Amino acid sequence: MSFYKEDEWLIIEEGFHPENMRESESIFSLGNGYMGQRANFEEKYSGDSLQGSYVAGIYYPDKTRVGWWKNGYPEYFAKVLNAPSWTGIEIAVNGKPVDLAKAGITGFSRVLNMREGYLERRFTLRVSGSKTLEFSAKRFLSMAEPDLGVIKYSIRSSGFSGKIGFSVTLNSDVRNQDANYGVKFWRSISHSVDKYSGVLVARTLKTGFYLATGMRWEFYRNGERRDTAPSLTDRDKFVAGSFTEKIGPGEELTLLKYVSVLSSLNLPKEQLAGDALKRAEAACETGYDALFTAHIREWEMIWNSSDVVIEGDLAAQQAIRFNIFHLNQTYTGKDDRLNIGPKGFTGEKYGGSTYWDTEAFALPFFLKTADQHVARNLLFYRYRHLPAAIKNAEKLGFKNGAALYPMVTMNGEECHNEWEITFEEIHRNGAIAFAVYNYASHTGDEEYIADYGLEVLIGISRFWSQRATWSESRKKYVILGVTGPNEYENNVNNNWYTNTIAVWTMSYTIACLEKVRTGAPAKFRAIVEKTSLDTVSEPARWKEIAGNMHFPYYDERRVFLQQDCFLDKEIKPANELPMAERPINQHWSWDRILRSCYIKQADVLQGLYFLEENYDTETIERNFNFYEPITVHESSLSACIHSIIASRIGKIDKAYELYLRTARLDLDDYNHEVGDGLHITSMAGTWLAIVEGFGGMRVSGGNLHLNPLIPGKWKSYSFHARFRGVLFEAGITHDDITILNLSGKPLVIYVSGEEYTIDASGKIKINY
């Protein structure tokens, strides 16, 4: 169970729990799409901690550490870097440094305000007898001006008279804890500090990114601005301004620290230092209150288009807002060079790189909650990387423009370091193709296909056509030696999901070719020339493979088999596993896992989720009933898909059970790994479990459908979503559904199969 107090809008930690420090640092992380910060203390802290400041797009190619090598194997694993630390405010009381790992503190609390996007921490330090100092630290990363971070740090005396030392620091002498060879990834370029400001410029090794971190501070005594005469520290990788002030009973000292972080991704390296100082100075002139007000306004707009309200279940309410909050902290869609790492800005695990998780889970969330350009930029990110995807395929022996998108990437180049993933988990190509379809279906932006999407589809279909081989014994095409979404099986033949998404992709590509040929002939000719497409033989081969693919099937149970030899395994339900052996990935050998029937995450069911329209309810239910009992849900991406499908087949209690698991995966630390960072992409699946699961939101034939259910424990729930430029709110109770059109044009919607038209800014109420 979580030790965080339940609240609708707040995550509250009461009491000091150093044994859970890393977990809390992840939970209380902040971000704004441009940069992020774990909830590390401002003061010195000598206890266990994962220090982490991250800037989107800044990475290092850490040389892969393996004892063997194979042709085509990536030479490095890309890692988002622990960037120079900007939060430091070191404190001394009567000359003695405050270290919360050693100090006698009471009344500790930490609060993450999700409505307004800030972190506040309070604690009391007993100095002697009844004499105490009360500390408060409030920080936010501006959603209005993404390069800015602001800290308000206050100390109030209760009966104490003495001296408080402040040291306001910037530090680029940082390291990644996941560095393969213990290398520090930053080289100092310049550093300077003066009376109220300082700046560091550092450059990454190999990749050559420049980062400038500039600060400006101001000091207040009992609410009045006060000049100080700091002593200055200016050395390699570190700058600080230090001063001491007296404090008496009832008095309060407040430090405001404004920081600007600028990178060579956006500015010439020569002007970074000067601009970072100017931005910090301008922030100081604008002032804390005005900056915070602008920041809150941005969060208000985000919540107005993405909030979910649940009545009657506080744990579920807190959890869904926690997930929505971190998704919007991680990605804003303002820069098409950026994407979403599985841990976002909350930790180093998985290197902060892009996985197929983006297209399969995160893109649908942004597609349904944010302006259209946000999801479009996620797709365009992959279009920009198409040449690299073609090179990735060439390294593995594919030809003629076949494209294999990387499992893990920062720049389009594959950088995953496990062979069974790098070479075999090729289903990621299918998720990227499906994302093109998903985007066009939801937005109606068919121009994207003609301008960009079709090129991607051609490259992926070329890959599938070369990866499939003809089996003379089966008289069918087969796809051999793969790993499906269930990574607890490696090097299997004919993974049903992989074969299915390959066939779907080739068929969809053929349909898009014809649509662009007739609808935009000039663009079609340009694509044919650019890709050297043989418009006769290549689509003919795709059609031939799609029409003659082998799909493993279990006749007795009438279910799709996960792969050819799945029934050779002993099929035993997961609930027979001893709890002392769960999760199995932390207790079993890999050999034992691979030989077991246990499934890490949705595999066959992932395909049924994507391609639901192709299967009747009975087929979906049979497969769910077969696979869910042997699924251990040890991937963060598992429970949400199962919850959506459970809702689809009317198993509302099971859907709720799985929803709560995915929603509180991090808050309750189900898999005992939150200290490494949060599960950002699965958070999108949590939102989908409500909107697509309980709400039954689908787009079919260009039309919007809702088929709502409601968990028995809930009194009501409501969600916001978008469809083709229309923002609406759906509110569901046990008796009725109310839909508000929050846009300036009509909305046509099907509710439980009945068509309704809601005028601009209109409202309808439908009784069950």
C-alpha positions, 0 to 999 in steps of 0.5 A: 500500500501507498504511504502517500495520503489520498487526496483529489488534487494532492500527493502528500507525504507525511513524516520523514522516510529516508528508506523511501527517499528514491521512491519519493524523489520519483513520485514528486518529480516536476517537468514541463516538456522541456526539462525535468527535476527529481524531488531532490532536496535543495539542502545537502543530503548525504543519505541515499538519493538519485540526483536527477535534472534532465533536459529533453533531447540532451543525450550521450551514446554510452558504449554498450557493455556486453561480452560478445558482438553480432553484426548489426548490433548497436555500438551504444545505448543512448542515455538522457543525461543527468544535467547540471544541478540547479536546485542547490541552496545549502544552509548552515545554522550558526555555522553548522551545515544542515544535512537532513540525513543527520539533522534532527528534524520533525514535522516533515511533509512533502506535497505535490499540487497537481492542479497548479503544478508545484512541489512544496516541502516543509520540515522543522529543525530543532536547534536546542530545547524548544527553539526551532526553525521552520523550513519551507521550500516551494518550486515549480518548472514554468509551463509558460516559460519552459526554460525557467525553474523557480524556488521560494525557500523560507526559514522562520524562527520559533524562539531561536536567535542566531545566524543562518548561512545561505549558499546558492549554487550551480553544479555541473560536476554530476554523473549518471548512476547508470553509466556503463563505465562510470564516465562523467558525461559533461565537460566544463566550458565556462563558469562565472558568478557575481553579486546576485547571479551565476552561470555555468556552461557545460558540453557533453562528451561525444554528442557535443551538446552545450548547456548553459544554466544561469541563476539570479537570486534575491533575498527578503527579511520579514517580507522586505527586500534586503541587499547582501554581500555574498562571498563568491565561489567560482571554480571548475564546474561549480559556482556559488554565492554565499552569505549569512543573515541573523534571525530572531524569534518570529522572524522569517528569511526568504530566498528566491532563486530564478534559473534559466536552462538553455541548450544548443538545440535551440540557440547558438552555443556562443550566446548561451551563457549571456542569454541564460543570465539575461533570462534569469535576470528577466525572470527576477524582474517579472517576479515570483508571483507573476511567473507563478500566476502564468504557470498556473494559467497554463495548468488550468488550460491543460486540466480543462481539456484532459481532466477526469472526475471520479465521484465515490472513489478517492484512490481512483480519483487521485491516481488518474490525476497523478497519471494525467499530471505526469503525462503533461509534464513530460510532453507538450508537443512544442518541438517535433524533435522531442519524444517521450521516454518510458520514465520521462523526467523522473529517472534514468532507467531505459535511458530516457529514449523513445520506445514503441510505447509512444505510438501504442500508448502515449499518442492516443492520450495526446490525440484525444486530449491535446490540440491536433499538432501535438499528436502530429508532432509525435508522428512527424518525429518518426517521419524525420527518422525514416532515413535512419530506420532504412539504415537500421534495416540495411545493417540487418540485411534488408534492401530496397528502402525497407525500414525497421524502426528502432526499439530504442532511440534518440536520433533514429538509430537503434541503440538497444543492447539486448539482442532478443529485443534489438533483432527480434522485437520487430512488432514495433514497426506495426505500432508506428504504422497503426499510429498513422492510421489512428491519427488520421482516423481521429483527426480526419487529417488525410493530408498527413498520409499524403505528405508524410505517412505514406512514405513511412508505411511503404518503408515498413511494408517493404520490411514486412515483405522481406521479413516474411518467408514462404513455408513449403510445408505449410503452404503459407507465409511465416515470420520466424525468430521473433519476440512479441510484446510478451518479452517472456518468450524469445526467438519464437516462430509466428508470434500471432500479434507480429504476423497480424500487425504485419498483414494489417500494415501491408493491407493498410499501405495498399489502401493508402496508396490507392487513396493518395493515387486518386486524391492527390495524384501529384503527391503520389507521383512524387512519393513514387519517385522519391521511394522508387516504388514499383507500383505494380509488383510491390503492392502485389507482393504485399497483397499475396503475403497478406492473403496467405499468412500463417496464424497459429490457432488453438482449435479446441479452445477456438483462440489465437495461439501466441506462437506456434509452440505455445501449447507445448508449455504447461498451462497453469493460472498465475494465481497458483504462483506463490506470492513469495515468487512474485514478481517472477522476473525478480525471483526466477531465472530467465531460463525458467521464465522462457519455458513457462506459460506466463505472459508479461503483458498483452500480446494476442490481446494487444492485437485484439485491442488495436484491431478490435473492429475485425473481431466479434465480441465472442472471439475477443472474450474467448481469447481474454478468458484464455490469456488473462489468467496466465498473465502476470502483468509484470510490464507496466503496459499490461493491466491497462490493455486488459482493463480496456478489453474487460470493459469491452466484453462486459467484465466490469469488475475485472476491468475495475480491478485492472484499472486500479492496478494500472492507475496506482502502479507507481503510487502503490509501487506494485512492482517495487521499482519506483525508485528508478522512475515512474512509468510514464507511457503506461500512465497514458494507458490508465487514461485509456482504461477510463475513456476507451474502457469504461467510456467505450470511446471508439472511432469507427468509419469516421464516426465517434462512438461511446458505449459507457459502463460504470464501476459499481463503486463509483457514483459517477465519472466524467472525462474530457476528450477531442474528436476532429477539432471538437472538445467535449465532456462526457459525464456518466452515472448509473442512470444516464450520460450527459455530453457537453459540447465545449467547442464552437461547432456541432458534434455528431456522436453515437451513444450505445449505437444511437446517433445524436447531434449536439450543437456548438456549446450544446448539451444532451442528457440520455437516460439508460 
